């Protein structure tokens, strides 16, 4: 059984992810109820490939990044493009 602290943390993460989806999709026609949000305690290409193994698409990206973060995201995106079985 999960502690109250853990449950509250999970709900907070879900709330923040939903807020991010709403912000990121401004100006787009999107049914936010059909977006599946997944959170894992992991990093890198392997984690994203595992999360997205049953997905129709894997979408990554972030605007307004600094040079180092943009380089990392670019290398992550390149790795995903090479290894993913979905677009």
PDB file of N, CA, C and O in Angstrom:
ATOM      1  N   UNK A   1       0.835  -1.170   0.000  1.00  0.00           N
ATOM      2  CA  UNK A   1       0.000   0.000   0.000  1.00  0.00           C
ATOM      3  C   UNK A   1       0.884   1.240   0.000  1.00  0.00           C
ATOM      4  O   UNK A   1       1.894   1.284   0.703  1.00  0.00           O
ATOM      5  N   UNK A   2       0.509   2.246  -0.785  1.00  0.00           N
ATOM      6  CA  UNK A   2       1.290   3.474  -0.887  1.00  0.00           C
ATOM      7  C   UNK A   2       0.965   4.426   0.260  1.00  0.00           C
ATOM      8  O   UNK A   2      -0.170   4.501   0.731  1.00  0.00           O
ATOM      9  N   UNK A   3       1.980   5.138   0.688  1.00  0.00           N
ATOM     10  CA  UNK A   3       1.773   6.116   1.755  1.00  0.00           C
ATOM     11  C   UNK A   3       1.038   7.334   1.198  1.00  0.00           C
ATOM     12  O   UNK A   3       1.008   7.550  -0.013  1.00  0.00           O
ATOM     13  N   UNK A   4       0.450   8.119   2.084  1.00  0.00           N
ATOM     14  CA  UNK A   4      -0.259   9.336   1.674  1.00  0.00           C
ATOM     15  C   UNK A   4       0.696  10.293   0.969  1.00  0.00           C
ATOM     16  O   UNK A   4       0.306  10.973   0.019  1.00  0.00           O
ATOM     17  N   UNK A   5       1.946  10.349   1.429  1.00  0.00           N
ATOM     18  CA  UNK A   5       2.943  11.226   0.808  1.00  0.00           C
ATOM     19  C   UNK A   5       3.211  10.805  -0.639  1.00  0.00           C
ATOM     20  O   UNK A   5       3.305  11.649  -1.530  1.00  0.00           O
ATOM     21  N   UNK A   6       3.332   9.512  -0.861  1.00  0.00           N
ATOM     22  CA  UNK A   6       3.574   9.005  -2.216  1.00  0.00           C
ATOM     23  C   UNK A   6       2.389   9.288  -3.121  1.00  0.00           C
ATOM     24  O   UNK A   6       2.572   9.720  -4.259  1.00  0.00           O
ATOM     25  N   UNK A   7       1.180   9.052  -2.637  1.00  0.00           N
ATOM     26  CA  UNK A   7      -0.029   9.310  -3.428  1.00  0.00           C
ATOM     27  C   UNK A   7      -0.113  10.790  -3.786  1.00  0.00           C
ATOM     28  O   UNK A   7      -0.413  11.132  -4.930  1.00  0.00           O
ATOM     29  N   UNK A   8       0.148  11.669  -2.823  1.00  0.00           N
ATOM     30  CA  UNK A   8       0.114  13.116  -3.092  1.00  0.00           C
ATOM     31  C   UNK A   8       1.154  13.509  -4.121  1.00  0.00           C
ATOM     32  O   UNK A   8       0.894  14.357  -4.974  1.00  0.00           O
ATOM     33  N   UNK A   9       2.335  12.901  -4.050  1.00  0.00           N
ATOM     34  CA  UNK A   9       3.383  13.197  -5.011  1.00  0.00           C
ATOM     35  C   UNK A   9       2.958  12.757  -6.412  1.00  0.00           C
ATOM     36  O   UNK A   9       3.200  13.474  -7.383  1.00  0.00           O
ATOM     37  N   UNK A  10       2.331  11.594  -6.526  1.00  0.00           N
ATOM     38  CA  UNK A  10       1.864  11.101  -7.828  1.00  0.00           C
ATOM     39  C   UNK A  10       0.815  12.036  -8.413  1.00  0.00           C
ATOM     40  O   UNK A  10       0.871  12.365  -9.598  1.00  0.00           O
ATOM     41  N   UNK A  11      -0.141  12.466  -7.594  1.00  0.00           N
ATOM     42  CA  UNK A  11      -1.170  13.395  -8.071  1.00  0.00           C
ATOM     43  C   UNK A  11      -0.557  14.730  -8.478  1.00  0.00           C
ATOM     44  O   UNK A  11      -1.001  15.339  -9.451  1.00  0.00           O
ATOM     45  N   UNK A  12       0.456  15.193  -7.748  1.00  0.00           N
ATOM     46  CA  UNK A  12       1.112  16.453  -8.090  1.00  0.00           C
ATOM     47  C   UNK A  12       1.840  16.340  -9.422  1.00  0.00           C
ATOM     48  O   UNK A  12       1.781  17.254 -10.244  1.00  0.00           O
ATOM     49  N   UNK A  13       2.524  15.227  -9.636  1.00  0.00           N
ATOM     50  CA  UNK A  13       3.213  15.013 -10.915  1.00  0.00           C
ATOM     51  C   UNK A  13       2.209  14.983 -12.058  1.00  0.00           C
ATOM     52  O   UNK A  13       2.436  15.604 -13.096  1.00  0.00           O
ATOM     53  N   UNK A  14       1.104  14.269 -11.882  1.00  0.00           N
ATOM     54  CA  UNK A  14       0.070  14.193 -12.926  1.00  0.00           C
ATOM     55  C   UNK A  14      -0.511  15.569 -13.214  1.00  0.00           C
ATOM     56  O   UNK A  14      -0.738  15.915 -14.374  1.00  0.00           O
ATOM     57  N   UNK A  15      -0.754  16.356 -12.170  1.00  0.00           N
ATOM     58  CA  UNK A  15      -1.307  17.694 -12.354  1.00  0.00           C
ATOM     59  C   UNK A  15      -0.328  18.557 -13.143  1.00  0.00           C
ATOM     60  O   UNK A  15      -0.725  19.263 -14.070  1.00  0.00           O
ATOM     61  N   UNK A  16       0.950  18.501 -12.774  1.00  0.00           N
ATOM     62  CA  UNK A  16       1.946  19.311 -13.475  1.00  0.00           C
ATOM     63  C   UNK A  16       2.128  18.858 -14.933  1.00  0.00           C
ATOM     64  O   UNK A  16       2.340  19.692 -15.813  1.00  0.00           O
ATOM     65  N   UNK A  17       2.048  17.560 -15.193  1.00  0.00           N
ATOM     66  CA  UNK A  17       2.131  17.077 -16.571  1.00  0.00           C
ATOM     67  C   UNK A  17       0.938  17.546 -17.394  1.00  0.00           C
ATOM     68  O   UNK A  17       1.107  17.944 -18.546  1.00  0.00           O
ATOM     69  N   UNK A  18      -0.261  17.505 -16.827  1.00  0.00           N
ATOM     70  CA  UNK A  18      -1.460  17.997 -17.533  1.00  0.00           C
ATOM     71  C   UNK A  18      -1.343  19.491 -17.826  1.00  0.00           C
ATOM     72  O   UNK A  18      -1.729  19.945 -18.903  1.00  0.00           O
ATOM     73  N   UNK A  19      -0.810  20.260 -16.865  1.00  0.00           N
ATOM     74  CA  UNK A  19      -0.607  21.694 -17.090  1.00  0.00           C
ATOM     75  C   UNK A  19       0.383  21.915 -18.225  1.00  0.00           C
ATOM     76  O   UNK A  19       0.201  22.810 -19.051  1.00  0.00           O
ATOM     77  N   UNK A  20       1.435  21.093 -18.263  1.00  0.00           N
ATOM     78  CA  UNK A  20       2.426  21.220 -19.331  1.00  0.00           C
ATOM     79  C   UNK A  20       1.796  20.909 -20.686  1.00  0.00           C
ATOM     80  O   UNK A  20       2.051  21.612 -21.664  1.00  0.00           O
ATOM     81  N   UNK A  21       0.981  19.865 -20.748  1.00  0.00           N
ATOM     82  CA  UNK A  21       0.305  19.516 -22.007  1.00  0.00           C
ATOM     83  C   UNK A  21      -0.572  20.673 -22.466  1.00  0.00           C
ATOM     84  O   UNK A  21      -0.561  21.033 -23.643  1.00  0.00           O
ATOM     85  N   UNK A  22      -1.331  21.257 -21.544  1.00  0.00           N
ATOM     86  CA  UNK A  22      -2.208  22.382 -21.891  1.00  0.00           C
ATOM     87  C   UNK A  22      -1.394  23.552 -22.430  1.00  0.00           C
ATOM     88  O   UNK A  22      -1.782  24.179 -23.416  1.00  0.00           O
ATOM     89  N   UNK A  23      -0.276  23.845 -21.793  1.00  0.00           N
ATOM     90  CA  UNK A  23       0.566  24.951 -22.238  1.00  0.00           C
ATOM     91  C   UNK A  23       1.224  24.631 -23.583  1.00  0.00           C
ATOM     92  O   UNK A  23       1.239  25.470 -24.484  1.00  0.00           O
ATOM     93  N   UNK A  24       1.762  23.433 -23.715  1.00  0.00           N
ATOM     94  CA  UNK A  24       2.479  23.049 -24.930  1.00  0.00           C
ATOM     95  C   UNK A  24       1.557  22.938 -26.140  1.00  0.00           C
ATOM     96  O   UNK A  24       2.009  23.075 -27.277  1.00  0.00           O
ATOM     97  N   UNK A  25       0.270  22.690 -25.907  1.00  0.00           N
ATOM     98  CA  UNK A  25      -0.651  22.486 -27.027  1.00  0.00           C
ATOM     99  C   UNK A  25      -1.517  23.718 -27.318  1.00  0.00           C
ATOM    100  O   UNK A  25      -2.484  23.632 -28.074  1.00  0.00           O
ATOM    101  N   UNK A  26      -1.171  24.853 -26.723  1.00  0.00           N
ATOM    102  CA  UNK A  26      -1.938  26.073 -27.008  1.00  0.00           C
ATOM    103  C   UNK A  26      -1.919  26.357 -28.501  1.00  0.00           C
ATOM    104  O   UNK A  26      -0.874  26.279 -29.147  1.00  0.00           O
ATOM    105  N   UNK A  27      -3.087  26.687 -29.040  1.00  0.00           N
ATOM    106  CA  UNK A  27      -3.199  26.978 -30.458  1.00  0.00           C
ATOM    107  C   UNK A  27      -3.415  25.750 -31.325  1.00  0.00           C
ATOM    108  O   UNK A  27      -3.583  25.870 -32.538  1.00  0.00           O
ATOM    109  N   UNK A  28      -3.414  24.567 -30.714  1.00  0.00           N
ATOM    110  CA  UNK A  28      -3.639  23.323 -31.451  1.00  0.00           C
ATOM    111  C   UNK A  28      -4.987  22.739 -31.060  1.00  0.00           C
ATOM    112  O   UNK A  28      -5.478  22.961 -29.954  1.00  0.00           O
ATOM    113  N   UNK A  29      -5.568  22.000 -31.970  1.00  0.00           N
ATOM    114  CA  UNK A  29      -6.784  21.269 -31.647  1.00  0.00           C
ATOM    115  C   UNK A  29      -6.350  19.900 -31.136  1.00  0.00           C
ATOM    116  O   UNK A  29      -5.854  19.063 -31.890  1.00  0.00           O
ATOM    117  N   UNK A  30      -6.547  19.697 -29.849  1.00  0.00           N
ATOM    118  CA  UNK A  30      -6.103  18.446 -29.238  1.00  0.00           C
ATOM    119  C   UNK A  30      -7.076  18.061 -28.135  1.00  0.00           C
ATOM    120  O   UNK A  30      -7.511  18.905 -27.351  1.00  0.00           O
ATOM    121  N   UNK A  31      -7.405  16.797 -28.083  1.00  0.00           N
ATOM    122  CA  UNK A  31      -8.258  16.287 -27.003  1.00  0.00           C
ATOM    123  C   UNK A  31      -7.326  15.826 -25.899  1.00  0.00           C
ATOM    124  O   UNK A  31      -6.784  14.722 -25.949  1.00  0.00           O
ATOM    125  N   UNK A  32      -7.144  16.681 -24.901  1.00  0.00           N
ATOM    126  CA  UNK A  32      -6.195  16.384 -23.825  1.00  0.00           C
ATOM    127  C   UNK A  32      -6.560  15.106 -23.067  1.00  0.00           C
ATOM    128  O   UNK A  32      -5.691  14.490 -22.450  1.00  0.00           O
ATOM    129  N   UNK A  33      -7.824  14.703 -23.102  1.00  0.00           N
ATOM    130  CA  UNK A  33      -8.236  13.474 -22.424  1.00  0.00           C
ATOM    131  C   UNK A  33      -7.715  12.223 -23.124  1.00  0.00           C
ATOM    132  O   UNK A  33      -7.694  11.142 -22.536  1.00  0.00           O
ATOM    133  N   UNK A  34      -7.293  12.369 -24.381  1.00  0.00           N
ATOM    134  CA  UNK A  34      -6.761  11.221 -25.119  1.00  0.00           C
ATOM    135  C   UNK A  34      -5.235  11.140 -25.049  1.00  0.00           C
ATOM    136  O   UNK A  34      -4.631  10.215 -25.592  1.00  0.00           O
ATOM    137  N   UNK A  35      -4.621  12.109 -24.381  1.00  0.00           N
ATOM    138  CA  UNK A  35      -3.174  12.104 -24.214  1.00  0.00           C
ATOM    139  C   UNK A  35      -2.829  11.235 -23.016  1.00  0.00           C
ATOM    140  O   UNK A  35      -3.333  11.457 -21.915  1.00  0.00           O
ATOM    141  N   UNK A  36      -1.972  10.252 -23.231  1.00  0.00           N
ATOM    142  CA  UNK A  36      -1.545   9.384 -22.133  1.00  0.00           C
ATOM    143  C   UNK A  36      -0.261   9.957 -21.553  1.00  0.00           C
ATOM    144  O   UNK A  36       0.746  10.092 -22.249  1.00  0.00           O
ATOM    145  N   UNK A  37      -0.309  10.288 -20.275  1.00  0.00           N
ATOM    146  CA  UNK A  37       0.851  10.831 -19.601  1.00  0.00           C
ATOM    147  C   UNK A  37       1.555   9.722 -18.839  1.00  0.00           C
ATOM    148  O   UNK A  37       0.929   8.963 -18.098  1.00  0.00           O
ATOM    149  N   UNK A  38       2.863   9.639 -19.030  1.00  0.00           N
ATOM    150  CA  UNK A  38       3.653   8.617 -18.355  1.00  0.00           C
ATOM    151  C   UNK A  38       4.854   9.278 -17.713  1.00  0.00           C
ATOM    152  O   UNK A  38       5.526  10.103 -18.332  1.00  0.00           O
ATOM    153  N   UNK A  39       5.116   8.923 -16.500  1.00  0.00           N
ATOM    154  CA  UNK A  39       6.256   9.462 -15.776  1.00  0.00           C
ATOM    155  C   UNK A  39       7.090   8.296 -15.260  1.00  0.00           C
ATOM    156  O   UNK A  39       6.558   7.348 -14.683  1.00  0.00           O
ATOM    157  N   UNK A  40       8.397   8.374 -15.474  1.00  0.00           N
ATOM    158  CA  UNK A  40       9.287   7.343 -14.963  1.00  0.00           C
ATOM    159  C   UNK A  40      10.480   7.989 -14.290  1.00  0.00           C
ATOM    160  O   UNK A  40      10.834   9.131 -14.582  1.00  0.00           O
ATOM    161  N   UNK A  41      11.078   7.260 -13.407  1.00  0.00           N
ATOM    162  CA  UNK A  41      12.309   7.728 -12.770  1.00  0.00           C
ATOM    163  C   UNK A  41      13.461   7.075 -13.515  1.00  0.00           C
ATOM    164  O   UNK A  41      14.037   6.083 -13.068  1.00  0.00           O
ATOM    165  N   UNK A  42      13.778   7.653 -14.654  1.00  0.00           N
ATOM    166  CA  UNK A  42      14.827   7.125 -15.512  1.00  0.00           C
ATOM    167  C   UNK A  42      15.265   8.228 -16.466  1.00  0.00           C
ATOM    168  O   UNK A  42      14.609   9.264 -16.568  1.00  0.00           O
ATOM    169  N   UNK A  43      16.347   8.011 -17.148  1.00  0.00           N
ATOM    170  CA  UNK A  43      16.828   9.000 -18.097  1.00  0.00           C
ATOM    171  C   UNK A  43      17.284   8.321 -19.379  1.00  0.00           C
ATOM    172  O   UNK A  43      17.535   7.116 -19.407  1.00  0.00           O
ATOM    173  N   UNK A  44      17.385   9.095 -20.413  1.00  0.00           N
ATOM    174  CA  UNK A  44      18.005   8.645 -21.641  1.00  0.00           C
ATOM    175  C   UNK A  44      17.092   7.964 -22.636  1.00  0.00           C
ATOM    176  O   UNK A  44      15.895   7.780 -22.414  1.00  0.00           O
ATOM    177  N   UNK A  45      17.706   7.603 -23.727  1.00  0.00           N
ATOM    178  CA  UNK A  45      17.016   6.999 -24.849  1.00  0.00           C
ATOM    179  C   UNK A  45      16.320   5.701 -24.458  1.00  0.00           C
ATOM    180  O   UNK A  45      15.181   5.464 -24.862  1.00  0.00           O
ATOM    181  N   UNK A  46      16.983   4.866 -23.684  1.00  0.00           N
ATOM    182  CA  UNK A  46      16.397   3.568 -23.308  1.00  0.00           C
ATOM    183  C   UNK A  46      15.084   3.751 -22.565  1.00  0.00           C
ATOM    184  O   UNK A  46      14.131   3.007 -22.799  1.00  0.00           O
ATOM    185  N   UNK A  47      15.024   4.734 -21.671  1.00  0.00           N
ATOM    186  CA  UNK A  47      13.786   4.985 -20.917  1.00  0.00           C
ATOM    187  C   UNK A  47      12.671   5.438 -21.854  1.00  0.00           C
ATOM    188  O   UNK A  47      11.538   4.972 -21.739  1.00  0.00           O
ATOM    189  N   UNK A  48      12.981   6.337 -22.773  1.00  0.00           N
ATOM    190  CA  UNK A  48      11.953   6.821 -23.701  1.00  0.00           C
ATOM    191  C   UNK A  48      11.489   5.733 -24.659  1.00  0.00           C
ATOM    192  O   UNK A  48      10.312   5.671 -25.013  1.00  0.00           O
ATOM    193  N   UNK A  49      12.408   4.883 -25.076  1.00  0.00           N
ATOM    194  CA  UNK A  49      12.019   3.770 -25.948  1.00  0.00           C
ATOM    195  C   UNK A  49      11.105   2.796 -25.206  1.00  0.00           C
ATOM    196  O   UNK A  49      10.150   2.277 -25.786  1.00  0.00           O
ATOM    197  N   UNK A  50      11.390   2.548 -23.938  1.00  0.00           N
ATOM    198  CA  UNK A  50      10.542   1.654 -23.151  1.00  0.00           C
ATOM    199  C   UNK A  50       9.148   2.247 -22.975  1.00  0.00           C
ATOM    200  O   UNK A  50       8.147   1.552 -23.144  1.00  0.00           O
ATOM    201  N   UNK A  51       9.087   3.526 -22.636  1.00  0.00           N
ATOM    202  CA  UNK A  51       7.789   4.200 -22.464  1.00  0.00           C
ATOM    203  C   UNK A  51       7.000   4.174 -23.769  1.00  0.00           C
ATOM    204  O   UNK A  51       5.790   3.949 -23.771  1.00  0.00           O
ATOM    205  N   UNK A  52       7.698   4.406 -24.875  1.00  0.00           N
ATOM    206  CA  UNK A  52       7.022   4.540 -26.164  1.00  0.00           C
ATOM    207  C   UNK A  52       6.882   3.271 -26.967  1.00  0.00           C
ATOM    208  O   UNK A  52       6.497   3.328 -28.135  1.00  0.00           O
ATOM    209  N   UNK A  53       7.182   2.128 -26.381  1.00  0.00           N
ATOM    210  CA  UNK A  53       7.179   0.893 -27.168  1.00  0.00           C
ATOM    211  C   UNK A  53       5.807   0.555 -27.752  1.00  0.00           C
ATOM    212  O   UNK A  53       5.736  -0.086 -28.801  1.00  0.00           O
ATOM    213  N   UNK A  54       4.729   0.965 -27.108  1.00  0.00           N
ATOM    214  CA  UNK A  54       3.391   0.698 -27.627  1.00  0.00           C
ATOM    215  C   UNK A  54       2.719   1.948 -28.181  1.00  0.00           C
ATOM    216  O   UNK A  54       1.526   1.931 -28.484  1.00  0.00           O
ATOM    217  N   UNK A  55       3.479   3.032 -28.313  1.00  0.00           N
ATOM    218  CA  UNK A  55       2.927   4.305 -28.778  1.00  0.00           C
ATOM    219  C   UNK A  55       2.844   4.341 -30.304  1.00  0.00           C
ATOM    220  O   UNK A  55       3.517   3.579 -30.998  1.00  0.00           O
ATOM    221  N   UNK A  56       2.011   5.237 -30.802  1.00  0.00           N
ATOM    222  CA  UNK A  56       1.959   5.479 -32.238  1.00  0.00           C
ATOM    223  C   UNK A  56       3.074   6.420 -32.669  1.00  0.00           C
ATOM    224  O   UNK A  56       3.560   6.340 -33.797  1.00  0.00           O
ATOM    225  N   UNK A  57       3.478   7.313 -31.767  1.00  0.00           N
ATOM    226  CA  UNK A  57       4.568   8.254 -32.017  1.00  0.00           C
ATOM    227  C   UNK A  57       5.296   8.537 -30.716  1.00  0.00           C
ATOM    228  O   UNK A  57       4.732   8.415 -29.629  1.00  0.00           O
ATOM    229  N   UNK A  58       6.557   8.915 -30.847  1.00  0.00           N
ATOM    230  CA  UNK A  58       7.312   9.445 -29.717  1.00  0.00           C
ATOM    231  C   UNK A  58       7.669  10.877 -30.090  1.00  0.00           C
ATOM    232  O   UNK A  58       8.343  11.114 -31.093  1.00  0.00           O
ATOM    233  N   UNK A  59       7.224  11.812 -29.294  1.00  0.00           N
ATOM    234  CA  UNK A  59       7.453  13.226 -29.590  1.00  0.00           C
ATOM    235  C   UNK A  59       8.326  13.818 -28.496  1.00  0.00           C
ATOM    236  O   UNK A  59       7.995  13.734 -27.313  1.00  0.00           O
ATOM    237  N   UNK A  60       9.437  14.416 -28.893  1.00  0.00           N
ATOM    238  CA  UNK A  60      10.312  15.101 -27.953  1.00  0.00           C
ATOM    239  C   UNK A  60      10.608  16.484 -28.499  1.00  0.00           C
ATOM    240  O   UNK A  60      10.530  16.721 -29.705  1.00  0.00           O
ATOM    241  N   UNK A  61      10.944  17.376 -27.615  1.00  0.00           N
ATOM    242  CA  UNK A  61      11.314  18.713 -28.048  1.00  0.00           C
ATOM    243  C   UNK A  61      11.085  19.713 -26.947  1.00  0.00           C
ATOM    244  O   UNK A  61      10.327  19.470 -26.009  1.00  0.00           O
ATOM    245  N   UNK A  62      11.741  20.824 -27.072  1.00  0.00           N
ATOM    246  CA  UNK A  62      11.589  21.892 -26.083  1.00  0.00           C
ATOM    247  C   UNK A  62      12.118  23.176 -26.703  1.00  0.00           C
ATOM    248  O   UNK A  62      13.214  23.211 -27.264  1.00  0.00           O
ATOM    249  N   UNK A  63      11.322  24.222 -26.592  1.00  0.00           N
ATOM    250  CA  UNK A  63      11.752  25.516 -27.106  1.00  0.00           C
ATOM    251  C   UNK A  63      12.538  26.275 -26.043  1.00  0.00           C
ATOM    252  O   UNK A  63      12.443  25.977 -24.852  1.00  0.00           O
ATOM    253  N   UNK A  64      13.308  27.250 -26.486  1.00  0.00           N
ATOM    254  CA  UNK A  64      14.040  28.169 -25.600  1.00  0.00           C
ATOM    255  C   UNK A  64      15.053  27.463 -24.716  1.00  0.00           C
ATOM    256  O   UNK A  64      15.123  27.723 -23.515  1.00  0.00           O
ATOM    257  N   UNK A  65      15.823  26.588 -25.293  1.00  0.00           N
ATOM    258  CA  UNK A  65      16.853  25.903 -24.529  1.00  0.00           C
ATOM    259  C   UNK A  65      18.192  26.599 -24.693  1.00  0.00           C
ATOM    260  O   UNK A  65      18.441  27.262 -25.700  1.00  0.00           O
ATOM    261  N   UNK A  66      19.033  26.445 -23.717  1.00  0.00           N
ATOM    262  CA  UNK A  66      20.407  26.920 -23.828  1.00  0.00           C
ATOM    263  C   UNK A  66      21.206  25.996 -24.737  1.00  0.00           C
ATOM    264  O   UNK A  66      20.710  24.951 -25.158  1.00  0.00           O
ATOM    265  N   UNK A  67      22.425  26.375 -25.034  1.00  0.00           N
ATOM    266  CA  UNK A  67      23.258  25.629 -25.983  1.00  0.00           C
ATOM    267  C   UNK A  67      23.502  24.181 -25.541  1.00  0.00           C
ATOM    268  O   UNK A  67      23.377  23.262 -26.352  1.00  0.00           O
ATOM    269  N   UNK A  68      23.847  23.969 -24.276  1.00  0.00           N
ATOM    270  CA  UNK A  68      24.140  22.619 -23.787  1.00  0.00           C
ATOM    271  C   UNK A  68      22.875  21.764 -23.788  1.00  0.00           C
ATOM    272  O   UNK A  68      22.909  20.619 -24.238  1.00  0.00           O
ATOM    273  N   UNK A  69      21.770  22.298 -23.297  1.00  0.00           N
ATOM    274  CA  UNK A  69      20.514  21.543 -23.275  1.00  0.00           C
ATOM    275  C   UNK A  69      20.054  21.230 -24.697  1.00  0.00           C
ATOM    276  O   UNK A  69      19.551  20.136 -24.955  1.00  0.00           O
ATOM    277  N   UNK A  70      20.219  22.174 -25.617  1.00  0.00           N
ATOM    278  CA  UNK A  70      19.820  21.948 -27.009  1.00  0.00           C
ATOM    279  C   UNK A  70      20.687  20.847 -27.622  1.00  0.00           C
ATOM    280  O   UNK A  70      20.187  20.018 -28.382  1.00  0.00           O
ATOM    281  N   UNK A  71      21.989  20.834 -27.296  1.00  0.00           N
ATOM    282  CA  UNK A  71      22.880  19.781 -27.796  1.00  0.00           C
ATOM    283  C   UNK A  71      22.433  18.424 -27.266  1.00  0.00           C
ATOM    284  O   UNK A  71      22.371  17.453 -28.019  1.00  0.00           O
ATOM    285  N   UNK A  72      22.118  18.352 -25.954  1.00  0.00           N
ATOM    286  CA  UNK A  72      21.708  17.081 -25.372  1.00  0.00           C
ATOM    287  C   UNK A  72      20.413  16.596 -25.994  1.00  0.00           C
ATOM    288  O   UNK A  72      20.306  15.430 -26.375  1.00  0.00           O
ATOM    289  N   UNK A  73      19.424  17.478 -26.103  1.00  0.00           N
ATOM    290  CA  UNK A  73      18.142  17.080 -26.681  1.00  0.00           C
ATOM    291  C   UNK A  73      18.328  16.645 -28.121  1.00  0.00           C
ATOM    292  O   UNK A  73      17.688  15.698 -28.578  1.00  0.00           O
ATOM    293  N   UNK A  74      19.196  17.330 -28.829  1.00  0.00           N
ATOM    294  CA  UNK A  74      19.470  16.950 -30.219  1.00  0.00           C
ATOM    295  C   UNK A  74      20.062  15.551 -30.310  1.00  0.00           C
ATOM    296  O   UNK A  74      19.683  14.775 -31.188  1.00  0.00           O
ATOM    297  N   UNK A  75      20.984  15.221 -29.419  1.00  0.00           N
ATOM    298  CA  UNK A  75      21.582  13.890 -29.446  1.00  0.00           C
ATOM    299  C   UNK A  75      20.579  12.835 -28.996  1.00  0.00           C
ATOM    300  O   UNK A  75      20.588  11.713 -29.504  1.00  0.00           O
ATOM    301  N   UNK A  76      19.718  13.185 -28.052  1.00  0.00           N
ATOM    302  CA  UNK A  76      18.663  12.274 -27.621  1.00  0.00           C
ATOM    303  C   UNK A  76      17.690  12.027 -28.777  1.00  0.00           C
ATOM    304  O   UNK A  76      17.311  10.887 -29.043  1.00  0.00           O
ATOM    305  N   UNK A  77      17.295  13.095 -29.455  1.00  0.00           N
ATOM    306  CA  UNK A  77      16.381  12.961 -30.589  1.00  0.00           C
ATOM    307  C   UNK A  77      16.997  12.100 -31.689  1.00  0.00           C
ATOM    308  O   UNK A  77      16.312  11.272 -32.290  1.00  0.00           O
ATOM    309  N   UNK A  78      18.275  12.293 -31.949  1.00  0.00           N
ATOM    310  CA  UNK A  78      18.957  11.495 -32.974  1.00  0.00           C
ATOM    311  C   UNK A  78      18.977  10.021 -32.585  1.00  0.00           C
ATOM    312  O   UNK A  78      18.737   9.155 -33.426  1.00  0.00           O
ATOM    313  N   UNK A  79      19.261   9.731 -31.321  1.00  0.00           N
ATOM    314  CA  UNK A  79      19.259   8.340 -30.853  1.00  0.00           C
ATOM    315  C   UNK A  79      17.880   7.710 -30.985  1.00  0.00           C
ATOM    316  O   UNK A  79      17.746   6.562 -31.407  1.00  0.00           O
ATOM    317  N   UNK A  80      16.855   8.478 -30.616  1.00  0.00           N
ATOM    318  CA  UNK A  80      15.485   7.964 -30.739  1.00  0.00           C
ATOM    319  C   UNK A  80      15.141   7.692 -32.197  1.00  0.00           C
ATOM    320  O   UNK A  80      14.554   6.659 -32.519  1.00  0.00           O
ATOM    321  N   UNK A  81      15.503   8.614 -33.071  1.00  0.00           N
ATOM    322  CA  UNK A  81      15.194   8.442 -34.501  1.00  0.00           C
ATOM    323  C   UNK A  81      15.851   7.185 -35.060  1.00  0.00           C
ATOM    324  O   UNK A  81      15.273   6.508 -35.910  1.00  0.00           O
ATOM    325  N   UNK A  82      17.053   6.871 -34.589  1.00  0.00           N
ATOM    326  CA  UNK A  82      17.746   5.680 -35.057  1.00  0.00           C
ATOM    327  C   UNK A  82      17.168   4.383 -34.514  1.00  0.00           C
ATOM    328  O   UNK A  82      17.110   3.379 -35.223  1.00  0.00           O
ATOM    329  N   UNK A  83      16.737   4.403 -33.247  1.00  0.00           N
ATOM    330  CA  UNK A  83      16.373   3.164 -32.571  1.00  0.00           C
ATOM    331  C   UNK A  83      14.883   2.891 -32.455  1.00  0.00           C
ATOM    332  O   UNK A  83      14.488   1.737 -32.295  1.00  0.00           O
ATOM    333  N   UNK A  84      14.044   3.918 -32.531  1.00  0.00           N
ATOM    334  CA  UNK A  84      12.608   3.725 -32.317  1.00  0.00           C
ATOM    335  C   UNK A  84      11.971   2.944 -33.460  1.00  0.00           C
ATOM    336  O   UNK A  84      12.386   3.056 -34.614  1.00  0.00           O
ATOM    337  N   UNK A  85      10.975   2.166 -33.127  1.00  0.00           N
ATOM    338  CA  UNK A  85      10.239   1.397 -34.130  1.00  0.00           C
ATOM    339  C   UNK A  85       8.994   2.160 -34.607  1.00  0.00           C
ATOM    340  O   UNK A  85       8.271   1.699 -35.490  1.00  0.00           O
ATOM    341  N   UNK A  86       8.759   3.326 -34.010  1.00  0.00           N
ATOM    342  CA  UNK A  86       7.635   4.200 -34.395  1.00  0.00           C
ATOM    343  C   UNK A  86       8.205   5.558 -34.764  1.00  0.00           C
ATOM    344  O   UNK A  86       9.321   5.889 -34.362  1.00  0.00           O
ATOM    345  N   UNK A  87       7.449   6.356 -35.531  1.00  0.00           N
ATOM    346  CA  UNK A  87       7.965   7.685 -35.895  1.00  0.00           C
ATOM    347  C   UNK A  87       8.054   8.625 -34.698  1.00  0.00           C
ATOM    348  O   UNK A  87       8.468   9.775 -34.845  1.00  0.00           O
TER     349      UNK A  87
END
